[in-house]
Amino acid sequence: TAAQSLGRINWAESAVFVVFDERTLGVANPFVDLDVPSPAPPSLPSPPSPPPAPKAPPNPPPPPFHPTTPAVDVSTFEFVEQWDLSESSKAEDLSGVAIIPGGAGDIDSIIFCNNNPLNSDVAKGDEKLVRLFEYTLPTPSSPPKLMRMVRMDGFDDVEGLALVEKTSTGVRLVVTEEGRLNLVLITLPLMGAADGVVVEATVDYAAVPPEDMYAVSLVDDAKSTNRGLEGVAYDPAGFFYTLTEELPMRVLRVDMRTRETVLLFSGPPRLASGEVFDTTSDQALLSGVATDIAGMTYDYKSRSLIFVSHEGIDDGSIGPATVFTSDLSGKLLSGPLKLQGAQPEGIVMKDASTMYIIGEPAEVQMYVSKKAGVLASPPPPSSPLRGDCPPGCLATRRLLFASRPKECPAHCEPVP
């Protein structure tokens, strides 16, 4: 048989085993001198492992926020008063501005930055020193008082400024560096009560930790002669908004978690000779309500942006400056409101009815909404604001006008 030709057949206990000769097949005999164990019972399969839980993002984005109030209607605002700060400090070329609630004890304060001061008596190398100036928040009955000057050692041209957070120990601010395209977070200690003593402080650029610096990408590839960052605004949802002034006007959003820059909307790259804005457009930066944007602030409750333009509307001339509002898609919501002043550069809202404008060289203006009733009627005869002004006139602390009727003395203004 085939088995016999390949090897030997052993008969034992009715079982048949075929054993092959290793000499015939050239392989070892597996049954020689082996104690073959009994086969182990088959093992049951292990239950499948549960799938791993998805990893949560380190900083999940906040839930979407829906506006709870309508946007500020800037067309309802009227000029109240203007203050010149050049006499009280070396403030010059003011640009960014923020209000610090309770910044001076129980008194609100207002803080400005200066951009490339031209006549500063303090220089660091070949670079003029950038500084912040903090004053008590002015009102018609209380002029601003200088509280603090802050040296910004090593900072580039600082154009924008916004309040991020106030704690029990300090104030967190964000500033823009125009040339470096940076947003930088800085911290200042809280001020005490405004006692007339001017405090001097220093913020060193070299000491700012990397996590407090945000590099901004201009996103598009438009060729521009003014590519630097100007204004900045803070959104408690975890974003910064910043802008470039012109050619083109851009509004950018920086995510504080991912550090990603997104272009929200922009104006035309450059208008050709004889070309005009599209006045029928509902997009603020395309409609001609402004030919540049110099500063901005953000209203969290209405999720809208409020801009100041020192060139104003597209009417063939430079100025007067204007203020207007848009939503986050760039749709025009209100304005433009024409402003006074030489060159407004920054804007901040104390509340929905009180607006402060700062500008070059060193002026602060206050505007109040007519809806608030502040300007609805002159003060009563017993008001100390009337002083010894004749009938039909008010003290200059109340209102300022470009022209003064002869019937009102030098310290008085006409009743509106």
C-alpha positions in Angstrom: 0.0 0.0 0.0 1.0 3.7 -0.1 1.5 3.6 3.7 3.7 0.6 3.5 5.8 2.1 0.8 6.3 5.2 2.9 6.8 3.7 6.3 5.7 1.2 8.9 2.2 0.3 10.1 1.7 -0.4 13.8 -1.5 -2.1 15.0 -2.3 -1.4 18.6 -5.7 -1.5 20.4 -7.7 -1.0 17.2 -6.0 2.3 16.6 -4.0 3.0 13.5 -1.1 5.3 13.4 0.9 6.2 10.3 4.5 6.8 11.1 6.7 8.2 8.4 10.4 7.4 8.1 12.5 10.5 8.5 15.0 9.0 6.2 12.5 8.7 3.4 10.9 12.2 3.8 14.0 14.0 5.0 12.2 15.4 8.1 12.3 14.5 11.8 9.8 12.0 13.1 7.5 14.1 15.4 6.3 11.0 17.3 9.7 9.8 18.5 10.4 10.2 22.2 7.5 12.7 22.7 5.0 12.7 25.4 2.1 14.3 23.6 -0.2 16.0 26.2 -3.9 15.9 26.0 -5.3 19.0 24.1 -6.4 21.8 26.3 -10.1 22.7 26.3 -10.8 25.5 23.9 -10.7 28.9 25.6 -13.8 31.2 25.4 -13.2 34.4 23.5 -12.7 37.6 25.6 -15.6 40.1 25.5 -14.8 43.0 23.2 -13.3 46.1 24.9 -15.5 49.2 25.0 -14.5 51.9 22.5 -12.3 54.7 24.0 -14.1 57.8 25.1 -13.6 60.7 22.8 -11.2 63.3 24.1 -12.7 66.6 25.0 -11.1 69.6 23.5 -8.8 71.4 26.0 -10.7 74.7 25.7 -14.2 74.0 24.3 -15.7 77.1 22.6 -18.5 78.8 24.4 -22.1 78.2 23.4 -23.4 80.6 20.8 -24.5 83.9 22.2 -27.6 85.6 20.9 -28.0 89.4 21.2 -30.1 90.5 24.1 -30.4 94.2 23.2 -30.5 96.2 19.9 -27.3 97.8 18.7 -26.5 101.3 19.9 -28.0 103.9 17.6 -25.2 106.4 17.2 -27.3 108.9 15.3 -29.0 109.8 18.6 -25.8 111.1 20.2 -24.9 114.8 20.7 -21.7 116.5 21.6 -21.4 117.5 25.3 -17.9 118.7 26.1 -14.2 118.5 25.1 -11.1 118.5 27.2 -7.5 119.3 26.2 -5.0 117.1 28.1 -1.8 118.6 26.7 -1.5 121.0 29.7 -1.8 118.3 32.4 0.7 115.8 31.1 3.0 115.0 28.2 0.1 113.2 26.5 0.2 113.6 22.7 -0.9 111.7 19.7 -3.6 109.8 21.7 -5.0 106.7 20.0 -6.5 103.8 21.9 -8.8 104.2 24.9 -10.5 102.2 27.5 -12.6 102.8 30.6 -11.8 101.1 33.9 -14.9 100.8 36.2 -13.8 101.8 39.7 -10.3 102.4 38.5 -9.7 105.1 41.1 -11.3 103.8 44.2 -15.0 104.3 43.7 -14.4 106.6 40.7 -14.2 105.3 37.1 -11.0 106.0 35.2 -10.2 106.4 31.5 -6.8 105.3 30.0 -5.2 106.2 26.7 -2.2 105.1 24.7 0.0 107.4 22.6 1.3 106.3 19.2 4.9 107.2 18.3 5.0 110.4 20.4 6.7 113.1 18.4 8.0 115.3 21.1 8.6 112.9 24.0 11.5 113.9 26.2 12.2 110.2 27.0 13.6 108.0 24.3 14.8 104.4 24.3 17.5 104.0 21.7 16.2 105.5 18.5 12.6 104.7 19.4 10.4 107.2 21.0 8.8 105.8 24.2 5.2 104.6 24.2 3.2 105.5 27.3 -0.2 105.0 28.8 -2.0 107.9 30.6 -4.8 107.2 33.1 -7.2 109.9 34.2 -10.3 110.1 36.2 -13.3 109.8 33.9 -14.4 113.3 33.0 -18.0 114.5 33.2 -19.4 118.0 32.6 -19.0 118.8 36.3 -15.7 117.1 36.9 -12.7 117.6 34.5 -10.2 114.8 34.1 -7.4 114.5 36.6 -4.1 112.7 35.8 -3.6 109.6 38.0 -0.9 107.5 36.4 1.6 107.4 33.6 2.9 104.0 32.4 6.2 103.6 30.4 5.8 100.9 27.8 9.5 99.9 27.4 10.3 98.0 24.2 6.8 98.3 22.7 6.2 99.2 19.1 3.8 101.8 17.8 0.8 101.2 20.2 -2.4 102.3 18.4 -5.2 100.3 20.1 -6.2 99.6 23.7 -9.1 97.7 25.3 -10.1 96.5 28.8 -10.1 92.7 29.1 -10.6 92.1 32.8 -10.6 93.8 36.2 -9.9 91.8 39.3 -9.5 92.6 43.0 -5.7 93.1 42.4 -5.2 94.4 38.9 -6.4 95.4 35.4 -5.9 93.3 32.3 -5.6 95.3 29.1 -4.9 94.3 25.5 -2.9 96.7 23.2 -2.0 96.5 19.5 1.4 96.9 18.0 0.8 98.4 14.6 4.1 97.5 12.9 4.7 94.1 14.5 1.0 93.0 13.9 0.8 91.8 17.5 -1.9 91.9 20.2 -0.3 92.0 23.6 -1.9 91.4 27.0 -0.5 93.5 29.9 -1.5 93.8 33.5 -1.5 96.9 35.7 -2.0 97.1 39.4 -5.2 98.7 40.6 -5.0 102.4 41.5 -6.1 103.7 44.9 -8.3 106.7 45.3 -7.5 109.7 43.2 -5.5 111.8 45.7 -3.7 114.1 43.3 -0.5 112.1 43.3 0.6 110.9 39.9 1.8 107.3 40.0 4.5 106.2 37.5 4.9 102.6 36.4 6.6 100.6 33.7 5.6 97.6 31.6 8.7 95.8 30.0 8.0 94.2 26.7 10.8 91.6 27.3 9.0 90.4 30.4 5.7 89.7 28.6 5.2 85.9 28.5 4.7 84.3 25.0 1.2 83.2 25.9 0.2 86.8 26.3 1.2 87.7 22.7 -1.1 87.0 19.7 0.4 87.3 16.2 -2.3 88.5 13.8 -2.4 87.4 10.1 -3.9 89.8 7.6 -5.5 86.7 6.0 -5.8 88.2 2.5 -3.0 89.0 0.0 -4.1 92.5 -0.8 -1.2 94.9 -1.4 -1.5 97.7 1.1 0.3 100.9 2.1 -1.2 100.8 5.6 -1.0 97.2 6.8 -0.6 97.9 10.5 -3.1 97.2 13.3 -5.1 100.1 14.6 -8.0 99.6 17.1 -8.8 96.6 19.2 -11.8 95.3 21.1 -12.4 92.4 23.5 -15.3 89.9 23.3 -15.9 88.0 26.6 -16.8 85.0 24.5 -13.1 84.5 23.9 -12.2 86.7 20.9 -10.3 89.9 20.0 -11.4 92.1 17.2 -8.9 94.3 15.4 -8.6 96.3 12.2 -6.4 97.8 9.6 -7.1 101.4 8.7 -7.3 101.5 4.9 -6.3 100.0 1.6 -8.1 97.9 2.4 -10.1 98.5 5.6 -10.2 95.1 7.3 -12.0 93.8 10.4 -10.3 90.7 11.8 -11.2 88.3 14.7 -8.6 86.5 16.7 -9.6 83.4 18.6 -8.0 83.5 22.1 -8.0 79.6 22.3 -6.8 78.6 18.9 -5.0 81.9 18.0 -6.5 81.7 14.6 -7.2 84.9 12.7 -10.4 85.2 10.6 -11.2 88.0 8.2 -14.8 89.1 9.1 -15.3 91.7 6.4 -13.3 94.3 4.5 -13.6 97.4 2.3 -12.5 97.7 -1.3 -8.7 97.1 -1.9 -8.2 100.5 -3.6 -10.6 102.7 -5.5 -9.5 103.7 -9.0 -9.5 107.3 -10.0 -13.1 108.5 -10.4 -14.5 105.4 -8.8 -16.9 105.8 -5.8 -18.3 103.6 -3.1 -21.6 101.8 -3.6 -24.0 103.9 -1.6 -26.7 101.3 -2.0 -24.7 98.6 -0.3 -25.8 97.5 3.2 -22.2 96.7 4.0 -20.7 99.4 6.1 -17.2 99.4 4.6 -18.5 99.2 1.0 -21.2 101.9 1.3 -19.0 105.0 1.7 -20.0 105.8 5.3 -16.2 105.9 6.0 -13.1 105.9 3.9 -10.9 104.7 6.8 -11.4 103.1 10.2 -9.2 104.3 13.0 -10.6 102.8 16.2 -13.3 100.4 17.4 -15.1 99.1 20.5 -17.5 96.1 21.0 -20.9 95.9 22.5 -21.3 92.3 23.8 -25.0 92.5 24.5 -25.9 93.4 20.9 -22.9 91.6 19.4 -22.1 94.7 17.3 -19.0 96.8 16.6 -18.8 100.6 16.9 -16.2 102.3 14.7 -14.6 105.7 14.5 -13.3 107.1 11.2 -11.2 110.2 11.2 -11.6 110.7 7.4 -15.3 110.4 7.5 -17.8 109.7 4.7 -16.8 109.5 1.0 -17.7 113.1 -0.1 -14.4 114.1 -1.6 -13.0 115.7 1.5 -11.1 114.6 4.6 -13.4 114.9 7.6 -15.3 115.5 9.6 -14.8 112.3 11.5 -17.7 109.9 11.9 -19.0 107.1 14.1 -21.0 104.1 12.8 -22.0 100.6 13.9 -22.2 97.3 12.2 -22.9 93.7 13.0 -20.2 91.0 12.9 -20.9 90.4 9.2 -20.3 94.0 8.3 -23.9 95.1 7.8 -24.4 98.8 8.6 -26.7 99.2 11.7 -26.5 102.9 12.4 -24.7 106.1 11.5 -22.7 107.8 10.4 -22.7 110.4 13.2 -20.4 113.4 12.4 -18.0 114.3 15.1 -16.1 117.4 16.3 -12.4 117.5 17.0 -9.2 117.7 15.0 -8.5 114.0 14.4 -10.5 111.5 16.4 -8.7 108.1 16.7 -10.3 106.1 19.5 -13.7 105.3 20.9 -15.1 103.7 24.1 -18.6 103.4 25.5 -19.2 103.9 29.2 -22.8 102.6 28.7 -25.4 102.5 26.0 -25.9 106.3 26.3 -22.5 107.7 27.0 -19.6 107.7 24.5 -16.1 109.1 24.7 -13.9 109.9 21.7 -10.2 110.6 22.0 -8.0 112.1 19.3 -4.8 113.7 18.3 -3.0 115.6 19.5 -4.5 115.3 23.1 -8.2 115.8 23.3 -11.1 113.9 24.8 -14.8 114.4 23.8 -18.0 113.3 25.5 -21.2 112.5 23.6 -24.5 111.5 25.2 -27.6 110.0 23.6 -30.6 112.2 23.3 -32.7 109.2 24.3 -31.1 109.3 27.7 -32.7 112.7 28.4 -29.4 114.3 29.5 -29.7 117.0 26.8 -33.4 117.2 26.6 -33.6 120.5 28.6 -31.3 123.0 30.2 -30.7 122.7 34.0 -33.2 124.5 36.3 -32.5 128.0 37.4 -31.2 126.8 40.8 -28.6 124.6 39.2 -25.0 125.5 40.1 -24.1 124.9 36.4 -26.0 128.1 35.5 -23.9 130.2 37.7 -24.0 133.9 36.9 -24.8 133.4 33.2 -27.5 135.6 31.8 -30.9 134.1 30.6 -30.5 132.0 27.5 -26.9 131.0 28.4 -25.3 128.1 30.3 -21.9 127.7 31.9 -19.2 126.4 29.5 -18.8 123.3 31.6 -22.2 122.1 30.3 -21.9 122.7 26.6 -19.3 123.9 24.1 -20.0 125.3 20.6 -17.8 126.3 17.8 -19.4 129.8 17.6 -20.4 132.0 20.5 -23.2 134.6 20.3 -22.1 138.0 21.5 -24.9 138.1 24.1 -23.2 135.2 26.1 -20.2 136.1 28.2 -16.9 134.3 27.7 -17.6 131.7 30.4 -21.2 131.0 29.1 -22.7 129.2 26.1 -26.1 129.5 24.5 -28.9 127.3 25.7 -29.6 124.6 23.0 
